[in-house]
Amino acid sequence: MISMYVTYAGNADTPFNREHWINVHFPLVRQCWGPYGLERLGGFFPQGDDSGLIAIAHCVFRDEAAMRAALSSPETARVMADVDLVTAVKPQRSLAKPL
């Protein structure tokens, strides 16, 4: 398995539609990337840590090949277009391999 973290930076004044992110965007991500090997998806909102992060998604893929297939799939355009409905912030991706 491999984990991909998708982070959104901002502050308390940065527009971010939490309801859409959880109730629309996450199901869309599961629909688009599930067939490529997305196994789990979760998200959270850091509280009061002043780190500049407003949201973090944790995507767990079967393996690195599955993640790369999902990210290069035609469906990723739908995922990214939907991000624009959540926020104007461009998400950043980072990887974490299991210990």
N, C-alpha and C positions, 0 to 999 in steps of 0.2 A: 504494500500500500504506500501511497504517497499523499501528503497533505499539501494543498495549496491554500494560502491565506490571501484574501482579497481585502485590502484596507482602503478606507475612505478617510482622508485627512480634512480637517476643518475645525470650526469652533462652534460655540453655541448659536452663532448667528448664521451658520451655513445651512441653507435649505436642504433638507433630507426627508423624503416621504417614507417614514418608517412603515406605515400600513401597507403601502404599495410594495416596498422591498420584501416584507415578510409574506404577504398574502397573494401577491401577483408575481413578483420577480423570482422568488425561490421556487414556486411550482414550475415556472417557465424554465429555470435552470435545470431542474430535475428532468423535465420533459425533453429538453434539448440534449443534455449531456449524459443522462442515464444510459441510453443505448451504447454509449462509448466507454462506459465503465465508471461513471460517478456512482459511488456507493453510499456516501453520506454527505449531508449538507446542513450546516447550522450557522447561526449568526448571533452576534451580540453587540451591545452598545456600551462601550466603556463609560463608567460613571465617575465623574469628579477626579480624574487623574491628571488633567491638564496636559495630556500627552499630544493633543492635537488630533487624535483619532475620534471620529464620530460613529464609525461602524466597522465591524470586522466580520467577514464571512469565512467559514472554514469548510473547504471542499475536500473530500477524501475520495481519491480514485483508486481503482484496482492496482494500478502500477503506473509508472511514468509514461509508458507507451499509450495507455488509455487516456491519460491527461493530455498528452500531445495531440492525440486523435480528436479529442473533444474540442480543444482550443483551435484546431485548424479546420474544424468542420464548418459547413455552410450555416449550421444552426447558431454558431457563435455570433453571427451578425444580428440575429434576433435578440440574443442575450444582451449584447452591447447597446442595441437601440433601446431596449427597455431600461437600461441604466439611466439613459437620458431623461426618462420619466420620473426617476427617483431623485436625481440630483445632477447638478452641473459639474460636480467633482469627478475627475477622472480616477478610477480605481487603480491601485497598484497591486501587483501580484508578487508573492514570494513563496518559496517552497520550503518544506520541512520534511526531510526523510525520517522514518522511524529510527529510534536508537537501536 
